[in-house]
């Protein structure tokens, strides 16, 4: 899957309380997942 490094500044993300800790977005099977490398 692809890993896209980005800085997330959207209020639509509720999976992480600290958005600054999110380092990449991975898109798998149409599902967008956020996490740390």
KOLTI-914128 format. One line per field, with one value per residue: z negated, x negated, y of N, C-alpha, C, O, CB in turn. Coordinates in pm, whole numbers, padded with zeros to 5 digits, always signed. Glycine has a CB too. Layout:
REM residues N
n.Z <- c(Z/...)
n.X <- c(X/...)
n.Y <- c(Y/...)
ca.Z <- c(Z/...)
ca.X <- c(X/...)
ca.Y <- c(Y/...)
c.Z <- c(Z/...)
c.X <- c(X/...)
c.Y <- c(Y/...)
o.Z <- c(Z/...)
o.X <- c(X/...)
o.Y <- c(Y/...)
cb.Z <- c(Z/...)
cb.X <- c(X/...)
cb.Y <- c(Y/...)
REM end
This chain:
REM residues 37
n.Z <- c(+00000/+00037/-00115/-00230/-00317/-00518/-00656/-00878/-00893/-00940/-01073/-01060/-01140/-01389/-01498/-01611/-01896/-01926/-01665/-01568/-01599/-01395/-01121/-00864/-00589/-00503/-00235/-00191/-00009/+00040/-00207/-00430/-00637/-00934/-01087/-01269/-01151)
n.X <- c(-00083/-00026/-00218/-00169/-00333/-00227/-00085/+00164/+00454/+00723/+01055/+01204/+01100/+01107/+00983/+00736/+00626/+00419/+00326/+00083/-00082/-00039/-00186/-00167/+00054/+00230/+00372/+00587/+00764/+00963/+01005/+00909/+00635/+00475/+00159/-00149/-00487)
n.Y <- c(-00119/+00235/+00493/+00807/+01090/+01350/+01653/+01657/+01843/+01843/+01844/+01628/+01394/+01159/+00953/+00984/+01151/+01324/+01486/+01559/+01349/+01183/+01043/+00941/+00858/+00575/+00405/+00151/-00081/+00105/+00205/+00454/+00486/+00601/+00653/+00584/+00574)
ca.Z <- c(+00000/+00047/-00235/-00191/-00430/-00510/-00784/-00881/-00958/-00923/-01196/-01033/-01193/-01532/-01541/-01693/-01975/-01895/-01521/-01537/-01605/-01273/-01028/-00727/-00558/-00418/-00175/-00156/+00024/+00031/-00344/-00466/-00773/-00979/-01188/-01282/-01076)
ca.X <- c(+00000/-00101/-00230/-00184/-00368/-00151/-00050/+00309/+00512/+00867/+01128/+01285/+01030/+01133/+00913/+00622/+00649/+00308/+00306/-00057/-00153/-00009/-00295/-00136/+00187/+00224/+00501/+00593/+00898/+01057/+01011/+00797/+00591/+00371/+00075/-00288/-00577)
ca.Y <- c(+00000/+00360/+00577/+00947/+01176/+01474/+01713/+01651/+01961/+01834/+01814/+01509/+01277/+01143/+00832/+01023/+01271/+01413/+01474/+01583/+01221/+01108/+01067/+00902/+00807/+00457/+00376/+00010/-00128/+00215/+00254/+00540/+00462/+00692/+00590/+00626/+00486)
c.Z <- c(+00000/-00087/-00190/-00314/-00414/-00649/-00786/-00958/-00940/-01054/-01178/-01091/-01344/-01588/-01633/-01767/-01946/-01748/-01482/-01536/-01479/-01168/-00884/-00713/-00468/-00366/-00129/-00128/+00012/-00109/-00374/-00612/-00808/-01086/-01192/-01210/-01167)
c.X <- c(-00087/-00105/-00256/-00214/-00296/-00129/+00101/+00366/+00663/+00933/+01214/+01223/+01050/+01057/+00796/+00653/+00541/+00273/+00160/-00136/-00131/-00113/-00262/+00008/+00169/+00363/+00502/+00737/+01003/+01071/+00887/+00762/+00478/+00287/-00064/-00378/-00653)
c.Y <- c(+00125/+00432/+00720/+01031/+01309/+01530/+01728/+01769/+01961/+01797/+01690/+01383/+01269/+01022/+00865/+01151/+01375/+01398/+01494/+01452/+01138/+01143/+01028/+00856/+00686/+00425/+00231/-00030/-00019/+00271/+00337/+00520/+00557/+00625/+00648/+00527/+00390)
o.Z <- c(-00033/-00162/-00122/-00405/-00309/-00749/-00706/-01074/-00927/-01136/-01269/-01092/-01417/-01707/-01721/-01708/-01942/-01710/-01375/-01478/-01459/-01130/-00791/-00811/-00367/-00443/-00038/-00214/-00023/-00130/-00346/-00700/-00723/-01167/-01127/-01209/-01119)
o.X <- c(-00206/-00007/-00354/-00131/-00303/-00151/+00159/+00331/+00724/+00875/+01287/+01286/+01013/+01065/+00760/+00700/+00567/+00199/+00118/-00244/-00195/-00127/-00325/+00074/+00099/+00459/+00428/+00824/+01118/+01140/+00775/+00847/+00395/+00339/-00093/-00349/-00733)
o.Y <- c(+00121/+00431/+00749/+01042/+01372/+01461/+01802/+01792/+02067/+01726/+01650/+01277/+01361/+00992/+00787/+01249/+01495/+01306/+01451/+01446/+01035/+01259/+01079/+00820/+00694/+00420/+00193/-00014/-00047/+00371/+00295/+00534/+00590/+00547/+00748/+00407/+00310)
cb.Z <- c(-00121/+00154/-00328/-00119/-00439/-00439/-00805/-00943/-00900/-00814/-01237/-00883/-01158/-01557/-01419/-01605/-02126/-01985/-01448/-01637/-01728/-01221/-01074/-00683/-00489/-00494/-00057/-00269/-00064/+00080/-00444/-00437/-00792/-01032/-01164/-01431/-00996)
cb.X <- c(+00094/-00039/-00345/-00056/-00523/-00018/-00121/+00356/+00451/+00902/+01215/+01304/+00880/+01282/+00863/+00496/+00653/+00184/+00394/-00119/-00109/+00135/-00416/-00230/+00277/+00164/+00531/+00534/+00934/+01190/+01024/+00829/+00547/+00432/+00067/-00328/-00676)
cb.Y <- c(+00000/+00450/+00525/+00998/+01197/+01453/+01852/+01518/+02090/+01733/+01933/+01492/+01281/+01128/+00754/+01040/+01238/+01384/+01574/+01680/+01143/+01138/+00991/+00792/+00917/+00336/+00472/-00078/-00244/+00171/+00136/+00689/+00315/+00824/+00443/+00639/+00569)
REM end
